[in-house]
Amino acid sequence: MSATATPAEIEARVIEAIESFGPAAPVTREASFQELDIDSLDLVELAQVAEEDYGVELKAEDLKDLKSVGGAVDLIVARAAA
């Protein structure tokens, strides 16, 4: 776990992970998962990245509430700082 990860580093890692899923549109902080064509399996993979890289556990309830890249970044940043 990287206790020294900055919000910018976490955002870059989340975007990198989402880009690896082959999104349907450019990955920006404002992009919704719907417009990127990111499905629940992709979000499970993203949750694994968050746990492996930052020690942040995202549960199914967390994932179903996520709608955008920025929302995912903010959640991971908040949990990583806790």
Backbone as JSON, one array per atom type, in Angstrom:
{
  "sequence": "MSATATPAEIEARVIEAIESFGPAAPVTREASFQELDIDSLDLVELAQVAEEDYGVELKAEDLKDLKSVGGAVDLIVARAAA",
  "N": [[0.85, -1.19, 0.0], [0.49, 2.2, -0.8], [1.09, 4.73, 1.15], [1.76, 7.25, 0.64], [0.61, 8.16, -1.65], [-0.62, 10.63, -3.79], [-3.65, 12.55, -4.38], [-3.62, 13.2, -7.13], [-1.93, 11.23, -8.18], [-3.41, 8.94, -7.62], [-5.68, 9.48, -9.18], [-4.49, 9.4, -11.75], [-3.75, 6.71, -11.85], [-6.23, 5.39, -11.65], [-7.43, 6.29, -14.04], [-5.63, 5.18, -15.87], [-6.1, 2.44, -15.36], [-8.8, 2.23, -16.15], [-8.59, 2.91, -18.83], [-7.32, 0.64, -19.74], [-9.38, -1.12, -20.0], [-10.52, -0.73, -22.42], [-12.25, 1.56, -23.14], [-15.21, 3.23, -24.48], [-15.01, 5.88, -25.06], [-12.98, 8.89, -24.62], [-11.15, 8.83, -21.56], [-11.88, 10.8, -18.96], [-11.96, 12.83, -16.01], [-14.56, 13.7, -15.72], [-16.05, 11.93, -17.19], [-18.72, 9.62, -17.57], [-19.38, 6.28, -16.42], [-21.21, 5.0, -17.96], [-21.12, 6.31, -20.5], [-18.56, 5.57, -21.18], [-18.84, 2.94, -21.55], [-18.36, 1.12, -19.51], [-18.62, -1.74, -17.63], [-20.11, -3.74, -14.93], [-18.28, -5.76, -14.37], [-15.88, -4.61, -15.15], [-15.75, -2.64, -13.21], [-15.39, -4.18, -10.94], [-12.83, -5.1, -11.44], [-11.52, -2.63, -11.29], [-11.9, -2.12, -8.6], [-10.24, -4.09, -7.55], [-7.75, -3.11, -8.33], [-7.7, -0.77, -6.77], [-7.59, -1.89, -4.23], [-5.23, -3.46, -4.32], [-3.27, -1.53, -4.97], [-3.63, 0.62, -3.18], [-4.68, -0.3, -0.8], [-7.37, -0.01, -0.41], [-10.58, -1.02, 0.17], [-13.27, -1.71, -1.83], [-16.66, -2.24, -1.75], [-19.49, -4.15, -3.06], [-21.76, -2.51, -2.8], [-20.59, 0.02, -2.84], [-19.62, 0.11, -5.44], [-21.92, 0.0, -7.05], [-22.99, 2.47, -6.7], [-21.26, 4.17, -7.94], [-20.81, 6.44, -10.57], [-19.17, 7.87, -12.25], [-15.84, 8.58, -13.49], [-14.52, 10.5, -11.92], [-15.97, 10.24, -9.55], [-15.21, 7.69, -8.71], [-12.46, 8.12, -8.34], [-12.52, 10.07, -6.28], [-13.72, 8.61, -4.2], [-11.83, 6.57, -3.74], [-9.6, 8.13, -3.04], [-10.57, 9.33, -0.69], [-10.96, 7.09, 0.97], [-8.37, 6.06, 1.03], [-7.06, 7.96, 2.48], [-8.16, 7.7, 4.93]],
  "CA": [[0.0, 0.0, 0.0], [1.26, 3.43, -0.88], [0.51, 5.72, 2.04], [2.18, 8.57, 0.18], [-0.02, 8.46, -2.94], [-1.38, 11.88, -3.81], [-4.88, 12.44, -5.18], [-3.29, 13.22, -8.56], [-1.39, 9.91, -8.53], [-4.54, 8.0, -7.6], [-6.48, 9.77, -10.37], [-3.77, 8.9, -12.92], [-3.8, 5.24, -11.82], [-7.61, 5.0, -11.97], [-7.61, 6.52, -15.48], [-4.83, 4.15, -16.56], [-6.81, 1.16, -15.24], [-10.01, 2.28, -16.97], [-8.16, 2.87, -20.24], [-6.96, -0.74, -20.08], [-10.62, -1.87, -20.25], [-10.98, -0.44, -23.77], [-13.46, 2.38, -23.05], [-15.82, 3.68, -25.74], [-14.77, 7.32, -25.19], [-11.8, 9.3, -23.84], [-11.32, 8.76, -20.11], [-11.64, 12.04, -18.23], [-12.54, 12.83, -14.66], [-15.99, 13.97, -15.85], [-16.7, 10.88, -17.99], [-19.54, 8.65, -16.84], [-19.09, 4.9, -16.78], [-22.14, 4.64, -19.03], [-20.6, 6.75, -21.8], [-17.33, 4.84, -21.45], [-19.24, 1.54, -21.73], [-17.71, 0.35, -18.45], [-19.65, -2.55, -16.99], [-19.87, -4.11, -13.54], [-17.05, -6.55, -14.28], [-14.77, -3.64, -15.19], [-15.69, -1.97, -11.9], [-14.78, -5.13, -10.0], [-11.38, -5.02, -11.71], [-11.05, -1.36, -10.74], [-11.85, -2.3, -7.14], [-9.03, -4.87, -7.26], [-6.62, -2.17, -8.46], [-7.72, 0.1, -5.59], [-7.15, -2.66, -3.06], [-3.82, -3.85, -4.48], [-2.36, -0.38, -5.02], [-3.82, 1.6, -2.1], [-5.25, -0.91, 0.39], [-8.74, 0.48, -0.28], [-11.55, -2.05, -0.18], [-14.55, -1.21, -2.34], [-17.66, -3.31, -1.72], [-20.49, -4.12, -4.14], [-22.61, -1.32, -2.62], [-19.82, 1.18, -3.28], [-19.49, 0.07, -6.89], [-23.19, 0.28, -7.73], [-23.27, 3.91, -6.58], [-20.31, 4.94, -8.74], [-21.34, 6.8, -11.88], [-18.19, 8.56, -13.08], [-14.43, 8.41, -13.18], [-14.23, 11.37, -10.79], [-16.57, 9.65, -8.36], [-14.34, 6.59, -8.29], [-11.22, 8.71, -7.83], [-12.8, 10.72, -5.0], [-13.96, 7.56, -3.2], [-10.55, 5.91, -3.43], [-8.78, 9.11, -2.33], [-11.11, 9.49, 0.67], [-10.71, 5.86, 1.73], [-6.93, 5.9, 1.2], [-6.63, 8.92, 3.5], [-8.8, 7.36, 6.22]],
  "C": [[0.89, 1.24, 0.0], [0.57, 4.5, -0.04], [0.83, 7.14, 1.57], [1.55, 8.95, -1.16], [-0.82, 9.75, -2.83], [-2.67, 11.66, -4.58], [-4.6, 12.42, -6.68], [-2.75, 11.87, -9.02], [-2.5, 8.87, -8.57], [-5.4, 8.22, -8.84], [-5.8, 9.21, -11.62], [-3.85, 7.38, -12.98], [-5.2, 4.73, -12.16], [-7.86, 5.17, -13.47], [-6.85, 5.47, -16.28], [-5.55, 2.8, -16.53], [-8.04, 1.14, -16.15], [-9.65, 2.24, -18.46], [-7.8, 1.46, -20.68], [-8.19, -1.6, -20.37], [-11.16, -1.62, -21.66], [-12.26, 0.38, -23.79], [-13.92, 2.88, -24.42], [-15.58, 5.17, -26.01], [-13.5, 7.67, -24.41], [-12.1, 9.29, -22.34], [-10.91, 10.09, -19.49], [-12.3, 11.93, -16.88], [-14.07, 12.96, -14.74], [-16.75, 12.85, -16.54], [-17.51, 9.94, -17.11], [-19.16, 7.25, -17.3], [-20.0, 4.45, -17.91], [-21.59, 5.06, -20.39], [-19.3, 6.05, -22.17], [-17.61, 3.37, -21.75], [-18.48, 0.64, -20.76], [-18.79, -0.42, -17.72], [-19.24, -2.96, -15.57], [-18.6, -4.96, -13.38], [-15.82, -5.66, -14.33], [-14.62, -2.96, -13.84], [-15.1, -2.89, -10.84], [-13.27, -5.14, -10.19], [-10.79, -3.74, -11.14], [-10.94, -1.45, -9.22], [-10.61, -3.11, -6.74], [-7.78, -4.0, -7.35], [-6.54, -1.29, -7.21], [-7.19, -0.64, -4.36], [-5.66, -3.0, -3.15], [-2.87, -2.66, -4.36], [-2.44, 0.5, -3.77], [-4.41, 1.01, -0.83], [-6.68, -0.47, 0.65], [-9.69, -0.62, -0.73], [-12.86, -1.4, -0.61], [-15.51, -2.39, -2.4], [-18.65, -3.14, -2.87], [-21.38, -2.88, -4.03], [-21.91, -0.05, -3.09], [-19.82, 1.26, -4.81], [-20.79, 0.43, -7.58], [-23.54, 1.76, -7.67], [-22.32, 4.76, -7.44], [-20.87, 5.18, -10.14], [-20.29, 7.38, -12.82], [-16.77, 8.25, -12.63], [-14.07, 9.25, -11.95], [-14.79, 10.84, -9.48], [-15.72, 8.52, -7.81], [-13.05, 7.13, -7.69], [-11.45, 9.3, -6.44], [-13.01, 9.69, -3.88], [-12.66, 6.89, -2.77], [-9.64, 6.85, -2.65], [-9.26, 9.24, -0.87], [-10.81, 8.27, 1.53], [-9.21, 5.67, 1.98], [-6.42, 6.81, 2.31], [-7.15, 8.56, 4.87], [-7.91, 6.48, 7.07]]
}
